[in-house]
């Protein structure tokens, strides 16, 4: 700073000039905190002094004595000439936590920044502007983030959704500027980091969305064992822990199965599955009842085994099949055989006919198979003039069939 009175004070005399002055640091109540005596040697009529700016505060400069090469009068200045200036404190910004990285998930919510934001402690005249450098360690990408109009002493930095990518991210405070225009480049506690953890994932192994009672429903798990799978069956939520990378269950009754979330050991993150994205619809195995007329006699209930060892009988109150016998029919007459079908149309079924042997003829008539397809209603009938035992040996509706192509499944049933 150029001494404002030096030109008037040093306008006459024989060079060099000597100026003695005191530097006082005073508080808000004008009390002296410190005092230092200094001198200035000037070879020209203009001179500069170095202001004290190392520490913030109010400084007073008292010029007490002036002399030149030939004249030295201790009282030539009379009353001391005073100059004051105020040194403003530099703004500071530092991270509070710098040791361990903050851990986030790709879908972390920052509704309350104080809970999971990265705190920055700020000392400055507000509003403050902080400039950060954000570096993605694995991708080597660098971007700059400017935080403006900060008025709080502790600011909670929230990573943008775009920056919540897998891996380690390093934050560095580049600069901080306050309302007075003062700025600085912090070097202490100016770095912090956050890591976005890998998330576990789950993928259905079967492409179809519709399954039958007795089916095995399996999912592939990706991540680090063990896994924790949250699923919902008919509105009831359950939790399963798996050490192997396959999660499978046997569908033991009709209902809807949805995967809600999955997590693994390596991550505190829980992968939430959007509603309806991973939903399975489980249908009952179709069933049939054969109803005869006065020429038809019920001879056997064909109770089929459950579709799997853990599965109970179908919810239908009817047995799966009836076997009926068509009694001796007079030539020219017919018997009507009716089917009541339970399931989701269209139905297809196969009827096996075992003709009744005729004692007058030594030859036994051969067994016959009659397929009936594309039945759109829950009832179906046909007329026959052939004696014999009629039995439904296979049945299929829109989603399921019996007998199963794979012979049934075994494993752990869905808990409910």
Secondary structure as a PSIPRED ss2 file (coil, helix, strand):
# PSIPRED VFORMAT (PSIPRED V4.0)

   1 X C   1.000  0.000  0.000
   2 X E   0.000  0.000  1.000
   3 X C   1.000  0.000  0.000
   4 X C   1.000  0.000  0.000
   5 X C   1.000  0.000  0.000
   6 X H   0.000  1.000  0.000
   7 X H   0.000  1.000  0.000
   8 X H   0.000  1.000  0.000
   9 X H   0.000  1.000  0.000
  10 X C   1.000  0.000  0.000
  11 X C   1.000  0.000  0.000
  12 X C   1.000  0.000  0.000
  13 X C   1.000  0.000  0.000
  14 X C   1.000  0.000  0.000
  15 X C   1.000  0.000  0.000
  16 X C   1.000  0.000  0.000
  17 X E   0.000  0.000  1.000
  18 X E   0.000  0.000  1.000
  19 X E   0.000  0.000  1.000
  20 X E   0.000  0.000  1.000
  21 X E   0.000  0.000  1.000
  22 X E   0.000  0.000  1.000
  23 X E   0.000  0.000  1.000
  24 X E   0.000  0.000  1.000
  25 X E   0.000  0.000  1.000
  26 X E   0.000  0.000  1.000
  27 X C   1.000  0.000  0.000
  28 X C   1.000  0.000  0.000
  29 X C   1.000  0.000  0.000
  30 X C   1.000  0.000  0.000
  31 X C   1.000  0.000  0.000
  32 X E   0.000  0.000  1.000
  33 X E   0.000  0.000  1.000
  34 X E   0.000  0.000  1.000
  35 X E   0.000  0.000  1.000
  36 X E   0.000  0.000  1.000
  37 X E   0.000  0.000  1.000
  38 X E   0.000  0.000  1.000
  39 X E   0.000  0.000  1.000
  40 X E   0.000  0.000  1.000
  41 X E   0.000  0.000  1.000
  42 X E   0.000  0.000  1.000
  43 X C   1.000  0.000  0.000
  44 X C   1.000  0.000  0.000
  45 X C   1.000  0.000  0.000
  46 X C   1.000  0.000  0.000
  47 X C   1.000  0.000  0.000
  48 X E   0.000  0.000  1.000
  49 X C   1.000  0.000  0.000
  50 X C   1.000  0.000  0.000
  51 X C   1.000  0.000  0.000
  52 X C   1.000  0.000  0.000
  53 X C   1.000  0.000  0.000
  54 X C   1.000  0.000  0.000
  55 X C   1.000  0.000  0.000
  56 X C   1.000  0.000  0.000
  57 X E   0.000  0.000  1.000
  58 X E   0.000  0.000  1.000
  59 X E   0.000  0.000  1.000
  60 X E   0.000  0.000  1.000
  61 X E   0.000  0.000  1.000
  62 X E   0.000  0.000  1.000
  63 X E   0.000  0.000  1.000
  64 X E   0.000  0.000  1.000
  65 X E   0.000  0.000  1.000
  66 X E   0.000  0.000  1.000
  67 X E   0.000  0.000  1.000
  68 X C   1.000  0.000  0.000
  69 X C   1.000  0.000  0.000
  70 X C   1.000  0.000  0.000
  71 X C   1.000  0.000  0.000
  72 X E   0.000  0.000  1.000
  73 X C   1.000  0.000  0.000
  74 X C   1.000  0.000  0.000
  75 X C   1.000  0.000  0.000
  76 X C   1.000  0.000  0.000
  77 X C   1.000  0.000  0.000
  78 X C   1.000  0.000  0.000
  79 X C   1.000  0.000  0.000
  80 X C   1.000  0.000  0.000
  81 X E   0.000  0.000  1.000
  82 X E   0.000  0.000  1.000
  83 X E   0.000  0.000  1.000
  84 X E   0.000  0.000  1.000
  85 X E   0.000  0.000  1.000
  86 X E   0.000  0.000  1.000
  87 X E   0.000  0.000  1.000
  88 X C   1.000  0.000  0.000
  89 X C   1.000  0.000  0.000
  90 X C   1.000  0.000  0.000
  91 X C   1.000  0.000  0.000
  92 X E   0.000  0.000  1.000
  93 X E   0.000  0.000  1.000
  94 X E   0.000  0.000  1.000
  95 X E   0.000  0.000  1.000
  96 X C   1.000  0.000  0.000
  97 X C   1.000  0.000  0.000
  98 X C   1.000  0.000  0.000
  99 X C   1.000  0.000  0.000
 100 X C   1.000  0.000  0.000
 101 X C   1.000  0.000  0.000
 102 X E   0.000  0.000  1.000
 103 X E   0.000  0.000  1.000
 104 X E   0.000  0.000  1.000
 105 X C   1.000  0.000  0.000
 106 X C   1.000  0.000  0.000
 107 X C   1.000  0.000  0.000
 108 X C   1.000  0.000  0.000
 109 X C   1.000  0.000  0.000
 110 X C   1.000  0.000  0.000
 111 X C   1.000  0.000  0.000
 112 X C   1.000  0.000  0.000
 113 X H   0.000  1.000  0.000
 114 X H   0.000  1.000  0.000
 115 X H   0.000  1.000  0.000
 116 X H   0.000  1.000  0.000
 117 X C   1.000  0.000  0.000
 118 X E   0.000  0.000  1.000
 119 X E   0.000  0.000  1.000
 120 X E   0.000  0.000  1.000
 121 X E   0.000  0.000  1.000
 122 X E   0.000  0.000  1.000
 123 X E   0.000  0.000  1.000
 124 X C   1.000  0.000  0.000
 125 X C   1.000  0.000  0.000
 126 X C   1.000  0.000  0.000
 127 X C   1.000  0.000  0.000
 128 X E   0.000  0.000  1.000
 129 X E   0.000  0.000  1.000
 130 X E   0.000  0.000  1.000
 131 X E   0.000  0.000  1.000
 132 X E   0.000  0.000  1.000
 133 X E   0.000  0.000  1.000
 134 X E   0.000  0.000  1.000
 135 X E   0.000  0.000  1.000
 136 X E   0.000  0.000  1.000
 137 X C   1.000  0.000  0.000
 138 X C   1.000  0.000  0.000
 139 X C   1.000  0.000  0.000
 140 X C   1.000  0.000  0.000
 141 X E   0.000  0.000  1.000
 142 X E   0.000  0.000  1.000
 143 X E   0.000  0.000  1.000
 144 X E   0.000  0.000  1.000
 145 X E   0.000  0.000  1.000
 146 X E   0.000  0.000  1.000
 147 X E   0.000  0.000  1.000
 148 X E   0.000  0.000  1.000
 149 X E   0.000  0.000  1.000
 150 X E   0.000  0.000  1.000
 151 X C   1.000  0.000  0.000
 152 X C   1.000  0.000  0.000
 153 X C   1.000  0.000  0.000
 154 X E   0.000  0.000  1.000
 155 X E   0.000  0.000  1.000
 156 X E   0.000  0.000  1.000
 157 X E   0.000  0.000  1.000
 158 X C   1.000  0.000  0.000
 159 X C   1.000  0.000  0.000
 160 X C   1.000  0.000  0.000
 161 X H   0.000  1.000  0.000
 162 X H   0.000  1.000  0.000
 163 X H   0.000  1.000  0.000
 164 X C   1.000  0.000  0.000
 165 X C   1.000  0.000  0.000
 166 X C   1.000  0.000  0.000
 167 X E   0.000  0.000  1.000
 168 X E   0.000  0.000  1.000
 169 X E   0.000  0.000  1.000
 170 X E   0.000  0.000  1.000
 171 X E   0.000  0.000  1.000
 172 X E   0.000  0.000  1.000
 173 X E   0.000  0.000  1.000
 174 X E   0.000  0.000  1.000
 175 X E   0.000  0.000  1.000
 176 X E   0.000  0.000  1.000
 177 X E   0.000  0.000  1.000
 178 X C   1.000  0.000  0.000
 179 X C   1.000  0.000  0.000
 180 X C   1.000  0.000  0.000
 181 X C   1.000  0.000  0.000
 182 X C   1.000  0.000  0.000
 183 X E   0.000  0.000  1.000
 184 X E   0.000  0.000  1.000
 185 X C   1.000  0.000  0.000
 186 X C   1.000  0.000  0.000
 187 X C   1.000  0.000  0.000
 188 X C   1.000  0.000  0.000
 189 X C   1.000  0.000  0.000
 190 X C   1.000  0.000  0.000
 191 X E   0.000  0.000  1.000
 192 X E   0.000  0.000  1.000
 193 X E   0.000  0.000  1.000
 194 X E   0.000  0.000  1.000
 195 X E   0.000  0.000  1.000
 196 X E   0.000  0.000  1.000
 197 X C   1.000  0.000  0.000
 198 X C   1.000  0.000  0.000
 199 X C   1.000  0.000  0.000
 200 X C   1.000  0.000  0.000
 201 X E   0.000  0.000  1.000
 202 X E   0.000  0.000  1.000
 203 X E   0.000  0.000  1.000
 204 X E   0.000  0.000  1.000
 205 X C   1.000  0.000  0.000
 206 X C   1.000  0.000  0.000
 207 X C   1.000  0.000  0.000
 208 X C   1.000  0.000  0.000
 209 X C   1.000  0.000  0.000
 210 X E   0.000  0.000  1.000
 211 X E   0.000  0.000  1.000
 212 X E   0.000  0.000  1.000
 213 X C   1.000  0.000  0.000
 214 X C   1.000  0.000  0.000
 215 X C   1.000  0.000  0.000
 216 X E   0.000  0.000  1.000
 217 X E   0.000  0.000  1.000
 218 X E   0.000  0.000  1.000
 219 X E   0.000  0.000  1.000
 220 X E   0.000  0.000  1.000
 221 X E   0.000  0.000  1.000
 222 X E   0.000  0.000  1.000
 223 X C   1.000  0.000  0.000
 224 X C   1.000  0.000  0.000
 225 X C   1.000  0.000  0.000
 226 X C   1.000  0.000  0.000
 227 X E   0.000  0.000  1.000
 228 X E   0.000  0.000  1.000
 229 X E   0.000  0.000  1.000
 230 X E   0.000  0.000  1.000
 231 X E   0.000  0.000  1.000
 232 X E   0.000  0.000  1.000
 233 X E   0.000  0.000  1.000
 234 X C   1.000  0.000  0.000
 235 X C   1.000  0.000  0.000
 236 X E   0.000  0.000  1.000
 237 X E   0.000  0.000  1.000
 238 X E   0.000  0.000  1.000
 239 X E   0.000  0.000  1.000
 240 X E   0.000  0.000  1.000
 241 X E   0.000  0.000  1.000
 242 X E   0.000  0.000  1.000
 243 X C   1.000  0.000  0.000
 244 X C   1.000  0.000  0.000
 245 X C   1.000  0.000  0.000
 246 X E   0.000  0.000  1.000
 247 X E   0.000  0.000  1.000
 248 X E   0.000  0.000  1.000
 249 X E   0.000  0.000  1.000
 250 X E   0.000  0.000  1.000
 251 X C   1.000  0.000  0.000
 252 X C   1.000  0.000  0.000
 253 X C   1.000  0.000  0.000
 254 X C   1.000  0.000  0.000
 255 X E   0.000  0.000  1.000
 256 X E   0.000  0.000  1.000
 257 X E   0.000  0.000  1.000
 258 X E   0.000  0.000  1.000
 259 X E   0.000  0.000  1.000
 260 X E   0.000  0.000  1.000
 261 X E   0.000  0.000  1.000
 262 X E   0.000  0.000  1.000
 263 X E   0.000  0.000  1.000
 264 X E   0.000  0.000  1.000
 265 X C   1.000  0.000  0.000
 266 X C   1.000  0.000  0.000
 267 X C   1.000  0.000  0.000
 268 X C   1.000  0.000  0.000
 269 X C   1.000  0.000  0.000
 270 X C   1.000  0.000  0.000
 271 X E   0.000  0.000  1.000
 272 X E   0.000  0.000  1.000
 273 X C   1.000  0.000  0.000
 274 X C   1.000  0.000  0.000
 275 X C   1.000  0.000  0.000
 276 X C   1.000  0.000  0.000
 277 X C   1.000  0.000  0.000
 278 X C   1.000  0.000  0.000
 279 X E   0.000  0.000  1.000
 280 X E   0.000  0.000  1.000
 281 X E   0.000  0.000  1.000
 282 X E   0.000  0.000  1.000
 283 X E   0.000  0.000  1.000
 284 X C   1.000  0.000  0.000
 285 X C   1.000  0.000  0.000
 286 X C   1.000  0.000  0.000
 287 X E   0.000  0.000  1.000
 288 X E   0.000  0.000  1.000
 289 X E   0.000  0.000  1.000
 290 X E   0.000  0.000  1.000
 291 X E   0.000  0.000  1.000
 292 X C   1.000  0.000  0.000
 293 X C   1.000  0.000  0.000
 294 X C   1.000  0.000  0.000
 295 X C   1.000  0.000  0.000
 296 X E   0.000  0.000  1.000
 297 X E   0.000  0.000  1.000
 298 X E   0.000  0.000  1.000
 299 X E   0.000  0.000  1.000
 300 X E   0.000  0.000  1.000
 301 X E   0.000  0.000  1.000
 302 X E   0.000  0.000  1.000
 303 X C   1.000  0.000  0.000
 304 X C   1.000  0.000  0.000
 305 X C   1.000  0.000  0.000
 306 X C   1.000  0.000  0.000
 307 X C   1.000  0.000  0.000
 308 X C   1.000  0.000  0.000
 309 X C   1.000  0.000  0.000
 310 X C   1.000  0.000  0.000
 311 X C   1.000  0.000  0.000
 312 X C   1.000  0.000  0.000
 313 X C   1.000  0.000  0.000
 314 X C   1.000  0.000  0.000
 315 X C   1.000  0.000  0.000
 316 X C   1.000  0.000  0.000
 317 X C   1.000  0.000  0.000
 318 X C   1.000  0.000  0.000
 319 X C   1.000  0.000  0.000
 320 X C   1.000  0.000  0.000
 321 X E   0.000  0.000  1.000
 322 X E   0.000  0.000  1.000
 323 X E   0.000  0.000  1.000
 324 X E   0.000  0.000  1.000
 325 X E   0.000  0.000  1.000
 326 X E   0.000  0.000  1.000
 327 X C   1.000  0.000  0.000
 328 X C   1.000  0.000  0.000
 329 X C   1.000  0.000  0.000
 330 X C   1.000  0.000  0.000
 331 X C   1.000  0.000  0.000
 332 X C   1.000  0.000  0.000
 333 X C   1.000  0.000  0.000
 334 X C   1.000  0.000  0.000
 335 X E   0.000  0.000  1.000
 336 X E   0.000  0.000  1.000
 337 X E   0.000  0.000  1.000
 338 X E   0.000  0.000  1.000
 339 X E   0.000  0.000  1.000
 340 X E   0.000  0.000  1.000
 341 X E   0.000  0.000  1.000
 342 X E   0.000  0.000  1.000
 343 X C   1.000  0.000  0.000
 344 X C   1.000  0.000  0.000
 345 X C   1.000  0.000  0.000
 346 X C   1.000  0.000  0.000
 347 X E   0.000  0.000  1.000
 348 X E   0.000  0.000  1.000
 349 X E   0.000  0.000  1.000
 350 X E   0.000  0.000  1.000
 351 X E   0.000  0.000  1.000
 352 X E   0.000  0.000  1.000
 353 X E   0.000  0.000  1.000
 354 X E   0.000  0.000  1.000
 355 X C   1.000  0.000  0.000
 356 X C   1.000  0.000  0.000
 357 X C   1.000  0.000  0.000
 358 X C   1.000  0.000  0.000
 359 X C   1.000  0.000  0.000
 360 X C   1.000  0.000  0.000
 361 X C   1.000  0.000  0.000
 362 X C   1.000  0.000  0.000
 363 X C   1.000  0.000  0.000
 364 X C   1.000  0.000  0.000
 365 X C   1.000  0.000  0.000
 366 X C   1.000  0.000  0.000
 367 X C   1.000  0.000  0.000
 368 X E   0.000  0.000  1.000
 369 X E   0.000  0.000  1.000
 370 X E   0.000  0.000  1.000
 371 X E   0.000  0.000  1.000
 372 X E   0.000  0.000  1.000
 373 X E   0.000  0.000  1.000
 374 X E   0.000  0.000  1.000
 375 X E   0.000  0.000  1.000
 376 X C   1.000  0.000  0.000
 377 X C   1.000  0.000  0.000
 378 X C   1.000  0.000  0.000
 379 X E   0.000  0.000  1.000
 380 X E   0.000  0.000  1.000
 381 X E   0.000  0.000  1.000
 382 X E   0.000  0.000  1.000
 383 X E   0.000  0.000  1.000
 384 X E   0.000  0.000  1.000
 385 X C   1.000  0.000  0.000
 386 X C   1.000  0.000  0.000
 387 X C   1.000  0.000  0.000
 388 X E   0.000  0.000  1.000
 389 X E   0.000  0.000  1.000
 390 X E   0.000  0.000  1.000
 391 X E   0.000  0.000  1.000
 392 X E   0.000  0.000  1.000
 393 X E   0.000  0.000  1.000
 394 X E   0.000  0.000  1.000
 395 X E   0.000  0.000  1.000
 396 X E   0.000  0.000  1.000
 397 X C   1.000  0.000  0.000
 398 X C   1.000  0.000  0.000
 399 X C   1.000  0.000  0.000
 400 X C   1.000  0.000  0.000
 401 X E   0.000  0.000  1.000
 402 X E   0.000  0.000  1.000
 403 X C   1.000  0.000  0.000
 404 X C   1.000  0.000  0.000
 405 X C   1.000  0.000  0.000
 406 X C   1.000  0.000  0.000
 407 X C   1.000  0.000  0.000
 408 X C   1.000  0.000  0.000
 409 X C   1.000  0.000  0.000
 410 X C   1.000  0.000  0.000
 411 X C   1.000  0.000  0.000
 412 X C   1.000  0.000  0.000
 413 X E   0.000  0.000  1.000
 414 X C   1.000  0.000  0.000
 415 X C   1.000  0.000  0.000
 416 X C   1.000  0.000  0.000
